[in-house]
Each structure stands twice: as C-alpha cells, then as structure tokens.
Amino acid sequence: MLNVGVVASQILFSSIYGGFFAALIVATVSLFDYNQINPAFRPIDVPIDELNLTVDFIVVGAGTAGNVVVNRLTEIGEWNVLLLEAGDSDETVITDVPLFNYFLWHTSYDWNYTTTPQPYACRVIWNSTCYWPRGRIIGGSSVINDFAAIRGNRIDYDGWASGGATNWSYADVLPFFRRLEDNRYPPYAADREYHGVGGYMTIERPTYYSSVGATFPAAGIELGYNVGDLNAAYQTGFMVAEGTLRDGRRCSTAKAYLRPARNRTNIQVSWGSVVTKILIGSNNRTAYGVQFTRNGKNLTAYCTKEVILSAGTINSPQLLMLSGIGPQQQLTELNIPVIADLPVGMNMQDHIGVPMAFTVNVSTINAGIFQTTEAAVEYALNRTGPLSSPVGVESIAFMNPPNATDGEYPQHEIVFTTYPPINPSNVNYFISLTFYLRYLSRGYIILNSSNPFDRPIINPMYLSVPSDVENLIAALQNAVAVCNTRAFQAQNCSIYTDLFTACLSFPTQSYSWYRCLATNYSTSIYHPGCTCRIGSVTDPQLRVYGIRGLRVIDASIMPSIPSGNINVPTIMIGERGADFIRRDYGVSTTVLHDGNGPS
C-alpha cells in the first residue's frame, strides 16, 4: 500500500530544495514504484525505551564504513551490536535519483561543514571558506557523494605497507575490493582476478550518455592513453565511468550492507544519536562504552568487547579528542584530561581541484534535457534516461604531464561531467573537474571547545606548498589538451571563459590565467582522510594506540589518500577492519559473505 505520509514529506522536501521538477520526480516515482519509499525495507530504528544498552560492540556512525562493519560483525550470531547514528533520516526518493545529489547538500542530510578561510584556495566559489559536505543520514556520505567507483593505484597501497601499515599492501587489500563488489558490467565482471560478483556493493555503468559521452574515450585514445578498466591491472588512462549504482539508483552502504542485516536479532540501530564521549577506564585504559544523546535525553551504552569509531574523517578525531585522546597541549588548554597523547587530527589530506568549462555544439545534460515529463516518466518506469546518470559523470581520466617518468602512477585525475549545477543561457557545455593526486600540503582538525556540539576547526591548508599549485596547473593544462583533440574539435570544443570572470583580465591559457583559476575557483573534491592515520594514531589492525577495546575504521585511518576517489576504498577499509576484529576474536573468515548478496 502506498505510504501517503512518506510521499508527502518527500514532496515537501523536494519542493524546497529541488523546485517543481524534483517534486514531479517524487510523485512519479512514488506512483510507479511505491516499494522504493516503503519503510518496511529500511533499517529499523529501535525506540529509545527498547534499546538494550549493554552489548558486545558499539559502532559509532552508520556511514560508508560503519554499515560494512555492522553487517560483518552481526554475521556472528552470538555477537550483539549497537549502531549509533547522529542523523535522524533514512534515504528518500530524492537521494535515490543519481542526478540529484547536489540537492542534498546544505540540507539536514548534511553536516554542512566549512573550513577556516584559505588564503590560496576557494576564493571565488566559497569566498575563501571551502564547503565540506559530509553525510548526516543513515548511509553517511555514501548517500550524498558523486558515486565514482575508483579504487586508487596499487602503488598507493604498497606505499602504505612500506611506510609501516603492514598487511595493507595492494596484494593484501585486493581480495577485499573483490569481496565487497557485485560488478554488473560483464566484461569487467569476467575478470575475476580483479573483480567480484555477488558482493554487497553493486557497481554498474550508467545506462545513459549524452551526445558528448563517446568523445571522451576517443580523445583519450588520440592522446595515447589506454581506454578500459582502471580498477584492474592498469590505473592510467580513460575510463567510461562506473558508479555505486543498482538498477539506475544510488547504492549507498546503507542499502548495500545495512538493509540486508535489518532482521538479524543481534543488531540494534539508534537514529538521531549523537555520541559525546568514549568511556575509558582510568586504571586499565580500556574503552567500555559511550555517552550519547537522543531525543534530548543523555544515555550511556556499555560494551563487553569494543567501541568502534566509524564516524568519518572529521567526527572520529573530534570524538577521540573530546574523550582525552589527542595532542596533549591542545587538550590541556581545553581542560580535557589527557588519557593518550597522540597526533589525532593531524596529517589531514584532501584533493582540491578546479572545474573548467568547455562549450560544444552537441547536446549535454546541462542543457535542460532532464527537466521534462518524459525524462521523469522514463526514470520512474525504467530507471533510465538522463536522471539515471550520476551527476552527469560520463568519463574519468588518469593522466600524466609530458615529462612523467612513471606512466603507471598517474599524477592527475579529471572527472568529466555534463551536468554542472549551473546552467547559464542554456549553453551546451561540459565540465572537467581536474586535480593533482598527491599534494604535499597537510592540514589539521582541532577542537573548537570541549563542548561536543561545537563544530571542530577544519584547516586543510590547501595549496600552502608552492609545488602543489604548479602541479595543479599542469593538471589543468591536461584538461585543455583533451578539448584540443581532433575528436573534440569536431564538436567545436572551446574554453567557456565566461564562467570564470575573476580571471578575464589574464590572457587565456597563460600561466597567470591558470594560476588565477587555481587560487580563485579551486574547491574540495571531498576526499578528506588521514586524521587518525595508521602508524600515528592506530596500529595496522586499526586499534588506537595505548587504549584497549577501541578501534577506528573509516577513511581517517588512511596513511595517505589514494590516487582517486575514496568511497570504494573506504568500503574496503570497513571490510578489512571487520576482518581484523573477527580474527582477533578467533572467528574464521571463511564464513564471510561469498557471493549471495541482494539482487
């Protein structure tokens, strides 16, 4: 039966954030596919008075990694797990539509973080204060991200291992990339050395491409690059985009991992639960529970085995520091008793890039072709058409500057999208979101106060190392080289300088023009990590140094961010972390999910 209340609330949401057309999508999808909005298939939010507050494991954060951990731990029937999530919402029709993720930013589904003012970045787009969307919803940032299914380069993980993160080499992590995956593109799925079939996370190619879509691979071939599977043997070249999609819908880790576990009797999910402190014994230095708030009530949960932080690159270090684990001087200044003096929040890394626009004489999604009743009905009935394209991302390229010495360790990533969030004068154009993959700049996250509801101070120190600017400029020149290929010149490709008014005084493609773009129009690519890095804050099994019964399992443990997008690597970290826990408690890994995931 159609749940009218859910439909009405989603229409209200979409009317506010997406306008009339988004409301039309909600109504159309609800009419033709009401099971999508039926809460019967969603994670169960246990009422506050029914919670069992003494369990084996407490997992903080139902985000990209946390849902993976919960699923894998509750496969062990005698283990009881409590999952605490600060967000008080589950996914909606709007979150399911791949093209609509920008509508989710600046809403209650988002923590809406911003950085401190950046002297060398984000000057125009965010007025020098960079915006950091982070998911505050069941599914976390896997509900509001850009879908791209990229693993990174084998050299990244071998570098982790050689730097002290033992058992994190490419050979160590590849089985977990295969395990998590249900790859539905037959040519890639057939390559069982690199890909998995039947895992929980569905990875698909979009079914819709604009008229410019086939030109990106053609340009790559013309520039001498391989075109194919960049998640396999080689990571340099052009790739038709794959995403965390299932039948034309977003596939978050909540949908992939948490929903299949919803009826297990050993799992409790508590929505709207903000954890404020980890409880650690003063004598035995063992984590034994957490304090959290829900519905205005202060509650305490206890665990007999472990507290697992999967709250993300910002919230995991924040919670550690609030609990007395962090830089001694900072905590002392805030009158927080120091339990462990560790560099929590330091070494913060992120990818920062620049969007460039190029006009063409063929149709693109941003020309408004998705804003039609036909497009809405096609998506509602078949999950096809322009609305099924994940933010219009049609191709991803990993490239090198001309003087590169290691062709198999690319320096630049370019994401080509035909649906940027602005559409002046109904112009046909595409965006290249371009960035350098291995910046030297390092930032930090520190507490603003000892109040757990105060937002932490986030300073990524973007482009503070001069060579980072030079490397970003080289990446931007590669984006222009794509436009200058014969394949794109056949479509009259040219730089759309009108969108970059702050740089109009400089000759186009001059060094000053590129530098102006880099400092004024740069933006986070939303790949933050490394604030609880292995070797500094945790050991290679993700146990916090000096504290028993406490682990961090999310992107914050990365020693360095991989060469690419970090959603799939974070899912891998969830799988790897759960495997460490199971091994530590003597549970065989052979009973792990082996290919019977949801269809």
Summary of the structure (lengths in Angstrom):
residues: 599
radius of gyration: 23.1
end to end distance: 22.6
largest distance: 72.3
contacts: 2217
relative contact order: 0.17
helix: 34%
strand: 22%
